[in-house]
Amino acid sequence: MSALREQEDKLRSEFAYQRDLAARQERYLALTKEHEQLVAQGPAQRQRLAQIQALQALSDLKPWHEQLKQAQAQQAVAQRQLSQALALEQLESDERAQAVLQPLDYRGAQALSVQLTAQVAALSPQVELEAGLAGRRRDLHTKTQAHESASAKLAQGRERENQLPTQIASKQELLEQLNEQAATLPTAQLAQEQAAQTLKLAKAHEQLVEDQQQALKLQQLVALELKQASQRHKHMLEQWLSQSALNLAQNLVAGEPCPVCGATEHPAPATQGGENISQEQLDQALEKVNEVQGELSQASERVTKLAAQLEAQPCQLSPAQAREQLQEAKAALTAAQQASEQASSCKAQIAKLNAQLEALRADNQTAQARLAGDAKEIQLLGEKIDADAASLSCEGFESVAAKVEYLSQLAAALEQLANAAQELDQCKKRAQQAADSFAAQWAQASANFADHSAKPAAPAPTDPAETEPTQAEPTQDTSVANVQDGYAQACQILPG
């Protein structure tokens, strides 16, 4: 590609040289017209005009020749590069290709440019096919990535499918343990009821014991009160009897019978009485004794009854022991109830895991079938893409597009080269015409110079708008030497 760009730059430079040559030719024609005007002015200026025109023509002709040589050298380089390009493209060396390689033959280059353009047009379907390959490869890559992702997901599903039976077996084992523990629920309920009944009996027994103790205490208190009431009644009775005896003794008459014993003699009558206690007080004291005696009987009867109840309802556990037994029974019942609930939850989990396992197996089978189809489709797409890529004609190039671009640039370069060669041929013709004109003018200038060699040269008129500024006029000997020198160079440059 860089070689083609270089060639294009050189061709552009060559075109610039040719335009410059055309400008110089126009300038030469202008000088010729000026010469005709000067000739009409008189014989006095013909010698100087001939010298100036000869020197000016010589100075203008030399750059033309140098530019012509440069154009020919550039054309030779372009032809070598074209030869290398043709060798790289392995094109047939037919008559048109050989014609292009010949100097200044622009018609063969034009023919080969047309041939390359036709080849570019023939490669257009392959360019479109190649352009579509990139999108198809991207689609294939996307499908391949999706297939790999689905394969990884299927692998995870297979791993999950293998793990679920183990989880189900573990849950089944746990369910059996929970069922065994939940089977103790009726026994635990009965044990709790029995423990509650035992606690109730223990509390009742404890209450009976407390009631018995209280009854015994009450019996002891009532017995003590009875004793005190009896002693008081006895004391009051003794005091009343003493007082009654004193009263009776005071009323005894000797010889009269005693109202108590009937004796008529009263040898030792009572002389000292007791406290003054009335019969009412004595009766009240007796009533108190009888009342307390009744309370003692009731207390003794309650003690006897409680003892009979304790004997009829024996209890081997204390209330604290019964409470502890009840707490144990409650804990066992709670554990059995929790085991029953956990067993129900475990059954639901096992059913859910079995449903997941069945659904997962179905999904994995569907995914496996879909992956098999995708793999076949990906394989066919890859084979089709490879076949289409193999059918592309891009020998020596990275792609068909690069080949088409190169051939297009090569065709354009050949067209430019043909145009350059054609214009170069015309330029050489114009240069030959200028050289022939210079030879004729040289002969005329030499004749005029021989006739007027002894006369001083008059300054030649110059037109600043049409001619370039010139240096100071040389002497006669220097002008002669320059003219002779220029003629020798012109003969060397343009032989014949």
Buried (B, 14 or more C-beta within 10 A) or exposed (E): EEBBEEBBEBBEEBBEBBEEBBEBBEBBEBBBEBBEEBBEEEEEBBBBBBBBBBBBBBEBBBEBBEBBEBBBEBBEEBBEBBBEBBEEBEBEEEEBBEBBBEEEBBEBBBBBBBBBBEBBEEBEEBBEBBEEBEEBBEEBEEBBEEBEEBBEBBEEBBEBBEEBEEBBEEBEEBBEEBBEBBBBBEEBBEBBEEBBEBBEBBBBBBEBEEBBEBBBEBBEEBBEBBEEBBEEBEBBBEBBBBBBBBEBBEEBEEEEEBEEEEEEEBEEBBEEBBEEBEEEBBEEBBEBBEEBBEBBEBBBEBBEEBBEBBEEEEBEBEBEBBBBBBEEBBEBBEBBBEBBEBBEEBBEBBEEBBEBBEEBBEBBEEBBEEBEEBBEEBEEBBEEBEEBBEEBEBEEBEBBBBBBBBBBBBBBBBBBBBBBBBBBEEBBEBBEEBBEBBBEBBEBBBEBBEEBEEEEBEEBBEEEEEBEEEEEBBEBEEBBEBBEEBBEBBEEBBEE
